[in-house]
């Protein structure tokens, strides 16, 4: 596959995540970061923050507006910050699709950065699904995300983390390991 084709596929999947974030449908989780931002906005609307200059407040306001317009865009390019706004099931689904793509691309290109990006996306999807779906410890969609994340951890040589998730999956199905006895 050519680099151009990788890029086109990546852009398409990133747009799906952005669209799901910008147009939230259905129930949403309230992330701690969003809660803190919302509370600070409410208090600042009642009174001005005098610890910053007028110019700094204006720049901060512009950055907040820009972030609201395009939540996938981030100045420091950190995957954790890019996908901080994944709060709905639709966004979680789009995030998992992008994570699958990143893992595949990392497997093919041996670029570890794609594994890191996939990890953040899987974690975001797992957080949303665990909070919004009924019976999250046994819900198939949550277990599917845990399985995918466990496979990613294995690819990243994080076997301890992968094993924890695999044990959670086995516990959900109430599967007990049988110990071999010599008869």
C-alpha positions in Angstrom: 0.0 0.0 0.0 1.4 3.4 -0.9 1.9 6.2 1.6 -0.8 8.2 -0.3 -3.4 5.5 0.2 -2.5 5.3 4.0 -3.0 9.0 4.2 -6.3 9.0 2.5 -7.7 6.2 4.7 -6.3 7.9 7.8 -7.9 11.3 6.9 -11.2 9.6 6.3 -11.2 7.9 9.7 -10.1 11.0 11.5 -12.9 13.0 9.8 -15.4 10.4 11.1 -14.1 10.9 14.6 -14.2 14.7 14.3 -17.8 14.5 12.9 -18.9 12.3 15.8 -17.3 14.7 18.3 -18.7 17.8 16.7 -22.3 16.4 16.3 -22.8 14.4 19.5 -25.8 12.1 19.4 -27.4 10.2 22.3 -26.1 10.0 25.9 -22.7 11.5 26.8 -20.3 10.9 29.5 -19.1 14.0 31.4 -15.3 13.8 31.6 -13.5 15.4 34.4 -11.5 17.6 32.1 -14.7 18.9 30.4 -16.3 19.4 33.8 -13.4 21.5 35.0 -13.4 23.5 31.8 -17.2 24.1 32.0 -17.0 25.2 35.6 -14.2 27.6 34.9 -16.1 29.1 32.0 -19.2 29.6 34.2 -17.2 31.3 36.9 -15.3 33.5 34.4 -18.6 34.6 32.9 -19.7 35.9 36.3 -16.4 37.6 37.1 -13.2 38.2 35.1 -10.0 36.4 35.9 -7.7 39.3 36.9 -4.7 37.0 37.2 -4.2 37.3 33.4 -3.8 40.3 31.2 -6.5 41.4 28.8 -4.4 40.2 25.9 -3.9 36.7 27.5 -7.6 36.4 28.2 -8.4 37.3 24.5 -5.8 34.7 23.3 -7.3 32.1 25.6 -10.8 32.8 24.3 -9.6 32.5 20.7 -8.0 29.1 21.4 -11.2 27.9 23.1 -13.3 28.9 20.2 -10.8 27.3 17.7 -10.8 24.0 19.8 -14.7 24.0 19.8 -14.7 24.3 16.0 -12.2 21.5 15.5 -11.7 19.2 18.5 -9.3 16.9 16.6 -6.8 19.8 16.1 -4.2 20.2 18.9 -1.2 22.4 19.2 1.1 19.9 21.0 -0.1 16.9 18.8 -0.6 14.6 21.8 -3.0 11.7 21.1 -4.4 12.0 24.6 -5.4 15.6 24.0 -6.7 15.1 20.5 -9.2 12.5 21.6 -10.2 14.1 24.9 -13.6 15.0 23.6 -14.8 11.4 22.8 -17.9 11.3 25.0 -20.6 9.5 22.9 -21.1 6.0 21.6 -20.8 7.2 18.0 -17.5 8.9 18.8 -16.3 5.8 20.6 -17.2 3.7 17.6 -15.4 6.0 15.2 -12.4 6.1 17.7 -12.2 2.4 17.7 -12.2 2.2 13.9 -9.3 4.7 13.8 -7.5 2.7 16.5 -7.8 -0.5 14.5 -6.4 1.4 11.5 -3.5 2.8 13.6 -2.7 -0.7 14.9 -2.7 -2.2 11.5 -0.5 0.6 10.2 1.9 0.2 13.1 2.1 -3.6 12.4 2.9 -3.0 8.7 5.2 0.0 9.0 6.8 -0.8 12.4 6.1 2.8 13.5 5.6 2.7 17.3 3.9 6.1 17.3 0.9 4.6 15.7 0.6 2.0 18.5 0.6 4.9 21.0 -2.2 6.7 19.1 -4.2 3.5 18.9 -3.8 2.9 22.6 -5.2 6.4 23.5 -8.2 5.8 21.1 -8.9 2.4 22.5 -8.8 3.8 26.1 -11.2 6.6 25.2 -13.6 4.2 23.5 -13.4 1.8 26.5 -14.1 4.7 29.0 -17.2 5.8 27.1 -18.5 2.3 26.5 -17.9 1.3 30.1 -19.9 4.3 31.4 -22.7 4.3 28.9 -23.5 0.7 28.2 -25.6 -1.5 30.6 -23.8 -4.2 32.5 -20.4 -3.0 31.2 -18.4 -5.8 32.8 -20.2 -8.3 30.6 -21.4 -6.2 27.6 -20.1 -7.6 24.3 -19.0 -4.2 23.0 -17.0 -3.5 26.1 -15.4 -6.9 26.0 -14.6 -6.4 22.3 -12.8 -3.2 23.1 -10.9 -4.8 26.0 -9.9 -7.7 23.6 -8.6 -5.2 21.0 -6.7 -3.2 23.6 -5.2 -6.4 25.0 -4.0 -7.4 21.5 -2.5 -3.9 21.1 -0.7 -4.2 24.4 0.8 -7.5 23.2 2.0 -5.9 20.0 3.6 -3.1 22.2 5.2 -5.8 24.5 3.1 -4.8 27.4 2.2 -8.4 28.3 1.2 -7.6 32.0 -1.4 -5.0 30.8 -2.6 -7.4 28.1 -3.0 -10.2 30.7 -5.0 -8.1 33.0 -7.5 -7.3 30.3 -7.7 -11.0 29.2 -8.4 -12.0 32.7 -11.2 -9.5 32.9 -12.7 -10.9 29.7 -12.5 -14.5 31.1 -14.1 -13.4 34.3 -16.9 -11.8 32.4 -17.7 -15.2 30.8 -17.1 -16.9 34.2 -14.5 -19.1 32.7 -12.3 -20.9 35.2 -8.9 -22.2 34.2 -8.7 -25.9 34.8 -5.6 -27.2 36.5 -4.1 -30.3 35.1 -4.1 -33.2 37.6 -2.0 -36.3 37.2 -4.3 -39.4 37.3 
